[in-house]
């Protein structure tokens, strides 16, 4: 069997680490990891992984990173996981009321959740296009579904994920003409026990707070089972379609 490359971008997140651990266990897989902090991967477990450290996620740095990825890979890239996502930090919190909306917070959330993944997609296209079927997963969220929004709130986060979904749908239309080997997947991991969800876990129903390992296993199975069909898919952790 020919080796195929898996590329994980934003590799310092909890789900990305779980993905990396499961991928590296496959002797036929080549793994490339991109992050601002690659210290987690300085262990014997990942001695065969290729590490690409970036200083930031500005467009110029992303372009340089893609050139390094191309030089580092020995086989075609078959899977890409773009794991960026910000819900809250020291500067931003999900808005409960219109009065909480802030231009500065909105700009920061959209930059991380929408613009950065799109810049990666743009820069990666030249090295993904070809004969090798390639599935590109961008981490989204169910709250990015316009049709599914029944409770409101979380203005910036919802808008950033909805915008990412629209960009992926538009990109899929274009790629169906010029890069038929690429499949785009917008993925909702469910509520996962990570720092991102920590402040909101008290309201999660029993059995609906997932480990990163469970989500990674589900995602790898979903990617394997999803055909390259010239469209974008919006899927949850069960592989079920979410309305856009």
SVG drawing of the C-alpha trace seen along z (x, -y; Angstrom):
<svg xmlns="http://www.w3.org/2000/svg" viewBox="-36 -48 48 50">
<polyline fill="none" stroke="black" stroke-width="0.4" points="0.0,0.0 1.3,-3.5 1.7,-5.8 -0.6,-8.8 -0.1,-12.0 -2.4,-13.4 -2.0,-17.1 -3.2,-18.5 -3.2,-22.3 -3.7,-23.9 -2.2,-20.8 -2.0,-22.0 -5.8,-21.7 -7.0,-18.8 -8.9,-17.1 -5.9,-17.6 -3.6,-15.9 -6.1,-12.9 -6.2,-12.8 -2.4,-12.8 -2.1,-10.0 -4.5,-7.8 -3.0,-8.6 0.6,-8.0 -0.4,-4.5 -1.0,-3.6 2.3,-2.4 1.1,-3.3 0.4,-6.9 2.7,-9.9 1.8,-12.7 2.5,-16.4 1.7,-18.7 1.4,-22.5 1.2,-24.6 2.7,-27.7 3.6,-25.4 5.0,-21.9 6.4,-21.1 3.7,-18.4 5.1,-16.4 8.7,-16.3 8.3,-12.7 9.2,-9.2 5.6,-8.6 5.9,-11.3 9.5,-10.8 8.4,-10.0 6.0,-12.9 7.0,-16.0 6.7,-19.2 6.1,-22.6 6.1,-25.5 4.6,-28.8 5.1,-32.1 1.5,-33.3 -1.4,-32.7 -1.0,-35.7 -1.2,-35.1 2.5,-35.5 3.4,-33.0 0.8,-30.5 2.2,-30.7 5.7,-30.0 4.4,-27.1 2.7,-25.5 6.0,-25.6 7.6,-23.8 4.8,-21.3 5.3,-20.5 9.0,-19.9 8.4,-17.8 5.8,-15.4 7.0,-12.2 3.5,-11.2 0.3,-12.8 -1.9,-14.5 -5.1,-12.5 -6.5,-14.1 -6.3,-17.7 -7.8,-18.7 -8.0,-22.4 -8.6,-22.6 -8.6,-26.3 -11.3,-27.7 -11.9,-30.4 -15.0,-30.6 -13.6,-32.6 -10.4,-34.0 -9.2,-36.8 -10.6,-39.4 -13.8,-37.7 -16.8,-35.9 -19.9,-34.6 -22.5,-37.3 -25.7,-36.8 -27.3,-40.1 -27.1,-42.5 -25.5,-45.0 -22.5,-42.6 -21.6,-42.8 -18.2,-44.3 -16.5,-45.2 -13.1,-44.2 -14.3,-40.9 -16.2,-40.1 -13.1,-40.9 -10.9,-38.6 -13.4,-35.7 -14.0,-36.0 -10.2,-36.2 -9.6,-32.9 -12.7,-31.0 -13.3,-32.2 -10.4,-34.0 -7.5,-31.8 -9.1,-28.5 -9.9,-30.1 -6.3,-31.3 -5.1,-27.8 -7.5,-26.5 -6.4,-29.1 -2.7,-28.4 -3.0,-24.6 -5.0,-24.2 -2.0,-24.1 -0.5,-21.2 -3.7,-19.3 -5.1,-19.4 -4.3,-16.3 -5.2,-12.6 -5.1,-11.8 -8.5,-12.0 -8.2,-14.5 -10.7,-15.3 -10.4,-18.6 -12.1,-19.0 -12.6,-22.4 -13.9,-22.5 -17.2,-24.2 -20.1,-24.1 -23.8,-23.3 -24.4,-26.8 -23.2,-28.0 -26.3,-26.6 -28.7,-29.4 -31.6,-27.0 -30.9,-25.4 -30.7,-28.6 -33.6,-28.6 -32.2,-30.2 -30.0,-33.1 -27.0,-34.6 -23.3,-33.9 -23.4,-36.4 -19.8,-36.5 -19.2,-32.7 -22.3,-31.8 -21.6,-34.4 -18.0,-33.2 -19.0,-29.6 -21.9,-30.4 -19.5,-32.5 -17.0,-29.6 -19.8,-27.3 -20.7,-29.7 -17.1,-30.0 -16.8,-26.2 -20.0,-25.9 -18.7,-28.4 -15.3,-26.8 -16.9,-23.4 -18.7,-24.8 -15.4,-26.1 -13.5,-22.9 -16.1,-20.8 -14.9,-22.4 -11.2,-22.7 -10.1,-20.3 -12.5,-17.3 -10.3,-15.3 -11.0,-17.5 -13.9,-17.0 -14.7,-19.8 -16.3,-18.8 -17.5,-21.3 -17.4,-19.3 -19.3,-19.7 -17.5,-17.7 -20.2,-18.0 -19.4,-19.3 -15.9,-17.9 -14.1,-18.0 -11.6,-20.7 -10.7,-24.2 -12.9,-25.7 -16.1,-24.1 -15.0,-24.1 -17.0,-27.2 -20.2,-25.7 -20.1,-22.1 -22.6,-22.3 -25.5,-22.6 -24.4,-19.6 -26.8,-16.6 -25.5,-13.3 -23.6,-11.3 -23.1,-14.3 -19.8,-15.5 -17.2,-13.7 -13.6,-12.9 -11.2,-14.2 -10.2,-10.6 -13.8,-9.6 -14.3,-12.6 -11.1,-11.9 -12.1,-8.2 -15.5,-9.3 -14.0,-11.9 -11.5,-9.5 -14.4,-7.1 -16.6,-9.8 -13.8,-11.0 -13.2,-7.4 -16.8,-6.9 -17.6,-10.2 -17.3,-10.2 -15.6,-12.8 -18.7,-14.1 -18.0,-17.7 -20.1,-19.2 -19.4,-20.5 -20.9,-18.5 -21.9,-19.9 -21.6,-16.9 -21.8,-16.2 -19.9,-13.8 -22.3,-11.0 -21.8,-11.6 -25.3,-13.1 -26.0,-16.1 -26.7,-19.4 -28.8,-22.0 -26.8,-24.9"/>
</svg>
